[in-house]
Amino acid sequence: MEPTQYRTEPVSFARRGGRLSERQQAAWDAVAQTYVVEVPDNGMSTSVDPDYVLDAEALFGRKAPLVVEIGSGRGDALVHAAQEHPEMDFLGLEVYVPGVAQTLVTMRHLGVHNIRLMVVNAAEALRTMIPEGSVHELRIWFPDPWHKKRHQKRRLITPEFARLAARVLEPGGIWRLATDWQDYADQMLEVLEQSPDFEFSGTWAPRFEGRPVTRFEGKGLGVDREIRDLVAVRRDPLG
């Protein structure tokens, strides 16, 4: 019997199960084979085999700027961006399968084809799967705030994660973040300020016009939370 394996680092999700609606199941059956990429794992759910390396040009059938969205949820922001920018390719990393299925529903409805989806842990994907310097933009909208103090060590945005983000971004590539939890925004700001790999203004950015108001953002606005956007630019490691 193989020994049980456990992760020792934070993962990019809280749950992944759930039942698909009839419409979601129909979309999954019709187009998941094309748009949902089966990623080799290392024996654990949503893990990534460290020997697997993404070939985005082969995956999309063309060479184009690659935008990666972590925690794409139901795909509202992802599909909107892909529809607005057909000249770019978009990769959504999301572990909640009904969210992936709903993304497929919206893609079919709008006729959007420049998206691929993966049900994987984002930190592992950035560490080994995505080639160095291959991402034009990295976007993380409203990651789980783990607002209880005892759970905050599970937050995704840490100095270690910043190093992973820097690894995959091209020189001049953009890392966009947004949250409606002020203490998490403060943590994000501190991580970006202290990272040697990014140019960062040291303050909040204007709201990103390319992001529609998602459910998460709407909930935050509904209880009068302030939405904080942050933007950092990957420094040229050779410059």
C-alpha positions in Angstrom: 0.0 0.0 0.0 1.3 3.5 -0.9 1.9 5.8 2.1 -0.7 8.5 2.5 0.6 11.9 1.2 -0.2 15.2 2.7 0.5 18.8 1.6 2.7 20.9 3.8 1.9 24.3 2.2 -1.2 26.4 1.7 -3.4 25.5 -1.3 -5.4 27.8 -3.5 -8.8 26.6 -2.5 -11.2 25.6 0.3 -13.4 23.0 -1.4 -14.0 21.4 -4.8 -17.1 19.2 -4.6 -20.7 19.9 -5.5 -23.5 18.7 -7.8 -23.8 20.1 -11.3 -27.1 21.5 -12.5 -28.6 20.0 -15.7 -27.4 22.9 -17.7 -23.9 22.7 -16.3 -23.8 18.9 -16.9 -24.9 19.4 -20.5 -22.2 22.0 -21.1 -19.6 19.7 -19.4 -20.6 16.8 -21.6 -20.6 18.9 -24.7 -17.3 20.9 -24.5 -15.3 19.9 -21.4 -13.1 17.6 -23.6 -12.1 20.7 -25.5 -11.8 23.3 -22.9 -11.0 21.5 -19.6 -7.5 20.2 -19.5 -6.7 17.0 -17.8 -3.5 17.6 -15.8 -1.4 14.7 -14.6 -1.3 14.6 -10.8 1.1 13.2 -8.3 -1.5 11.1 -6.5 -3.3 13.8 -4.6 -6.5 15.5 -5.6 -5.9 18.7 -7.7 -2.1 18.2 -7.5 0.2 18.6 -10.4 2.8 16.1 -11.5 6.1 18.1 -11.3 7.2 16.6 -14.6 4.3 18.0 -16.5 5.0 21.3 -18.3 2.3 23.3 -20.0 2.7 24.0 -23.7 0.3 27.0 -24.1 1.0 27.3 -27.9 0.0 23.7 -28.4 -3.0 24.0 -26.0 -4.5 27.0 -27.8 -3.3 26.3 -31.3 -1.5 29.6 -31.6 1.1 31.9 -30.1 -0.6 34.7 -28.1 -0.1 36.6 -24.8 -1.2 34.3 -21.9 -3.3 35.6 -19.0 -3.7 33.3 -16.0 -6.6 33.8 -13.6 -6.4 32.0 -10.3 -9.6 31.1 -8.6 -11.8 31.9 -11.6 -14.9 30.7 -9.8 -18.0 30.8 -12.1 -16.0 32.4 -14.8 -17.6 35.9 -14.8 -14.4 37.9 -15.0 -12.6 35.3 -17.0 -15.2 35.0 -19.8 -15.7 38.8 -19.9 -11.9 39.3 -20.3 -11.6 36.6 -23.0 -14.5 38.1 -24.9 -13.1 41.6 -24.7 -9.6 40.4 -25.8 -9.8 37.7 -28.5 -6.2 38.4 -29.3 -5.1 36.9 -25.9 -5.3 33.4 -24.4 -6.8 32.9 -21.0 -6.1 30.1 -18.5 -8.4 29.7 -15.5 -7.2 27.7 -12.5 -10.2 26.7 -10.4 -10.9 23.7 -8.1 -14.6 24.1 -7.6 -16.0 21.9 -10.4 -19.5 23.5 -10.6 -17.7 26.8 -11.1 -15.7 25.3 -14.0 -18.9 23.9 -15.4 -20.7 27.3 -15.1 -17.8 28.9 -17.0 -18.4 26.4 -19.8 -22.1 27.3 -19.8 -21.2 31.0 -20.2 -18.6 30.3 -22.8 -21.0 28.3 -24.9 -23.7 31.1 -24.6 -21.3 33.8 -25.7 -19.3 31.9 -28.2 -16.0 32.4 -26.4 -13.2 30.0 -27.4 -9.9 31.5 -26.1 -10.1 30.0 -22.6 -8.8 26.8 -21.2 -9.6 25.6 -17.6 -7.7 23.4 -15.2 -8.9 21.9 -11.9 -5.6 22.2 -10.1 -3.9 23.8 -7.0 -2.5 27.1 -8.3 0.6 27.1 -6.2 1.8 23.8 -7.6 0.9 25.0 -11.2 3.0 28.1 -10.8 5.9 26.2 -9.2 6.4 23.6 -12.0 3.7 23.4 -14.6 3.8 26.9 -16.1 7.1 27.7 -17.8 9.2 30.5 -16.5 8.5 33.9 -18.0 5.6 32.7 -20.1 2.7 34.6 -18.5 1.7 38.1 -19.7 -0.7 38.8 -16.8 -1.5 37.0 -13.5 -4.9 37.9 -12.0 -6.3 36.9 -8.6 -9.7 38.4 -7.7 -11.0 38.0 -4.2 -9.0 35.0 -2.9 -10.4 33.3 0.2 -9.6 35.8 3.0 -9.5 33.2 5.8 -10.7 36.0 8.0 -10.4 34.2 11.3 -7.0 34.8 12.8 -6.2 31.2 13.4 -6.8 30.5 9.7 -4.8 33.3 8.2 -1.8 31.2 7.7 -3.8 29.5 4.9 -3.9 32.7 2.8 -2.6 32.4 -0.7 -0.7 35.7 -1.0 2.6 35.3 0.9 6.2 36.1 0.1 6.7 32.5 -1.1 3.7 32.9 -3.5 5.1 36.2 -4.8 8.3 34.3 -5.8 6.1 31.8 -7.7 4.2 34.7 -9.4 7.6 36.2 -10.4 8.8 32.9 -11.8 6.0 32.6 -14.3 5.6 36.3 -15.3 7.5 37.7 -18.2 9.6 40.8 -17.6 7.2 43.7 -17.6 4.3 41.2 -16.9 1.5 42.4 -14.6 0.2 40.9 -11.4 -3.3 42.1 -10.5 -5.0 41.5 -7.2 -8.2 42.6 -5.6 -9.9 41.9 -2.2 -12.7 43.3 -0.1 -11.0 42.5 3.3 -8.8 45.4 4.5 -6.5 43.3 6.6 -5.8 41.0 3.7 -5.3 44.0 1.4 -2.7 45.2 3.9 -1.0 41.9 3.8 -1.0 41.9 0.0 0.5 45.4 0.0 3.2 44.3 2.4 4.1 41.3 0.3 4.4 43.4 -2.8 6.4 46.1 -1.0 8.9 43.6 0.2 9.3 41.6 -3.0 12.5 42.3 -4.8 11.0 40.8 -8.0 8.2 43.5 -8.6 8.0 47.2 -9.2 5.1 48.4 -6.9 3.8 51.9 -6.2 3.3 51.2 -2.5 -0.4 52.1 -2.6 -3.8 51.0 -3.9 -4.5 51.0 -7.6 -7.6 52.3 -9.3 -10.3 49.7 -9.8 -9.4 47.5 -12.8 -11.8 48.5 -15.6 -11.5 45.1 -17.2 -13.1 43.3 -14.3 -16.9 43.1 -14.2 -18.6 43.3 -10.7 -18.5 39.6 -9.7 -20.7 38.0 -7.1 -17.9 38.2 -4.5 -17.3 41.9 -5.3 -21.1 42.5 -5.1 -21.3 40.9 -1.7 -18.5 43.1 -0.4 -20.0 46.2 -1.8 -23.4 45.1 -0.3 -22.0 45.3 3.2 -20.0 48.5 2.5 -16.6 46.9 2.3 -14.0 48.9 0.4 -12.6 47.1 -2.6 -8.8 47.3 -2.8 -7.0 46.7 -6.1 -3.2 46.2 -6.3 -1.0 46.1 -9.3 2.7 45.1 -9.5 5.0 44.8 -12.5 7.6 42.0 -12.9 11.1 43.4 -12.9 13.5 42.3 -15.6 15.8 39.8 -13.7 18.5 40.7 -16.2 18.1 44.4 -16.0 
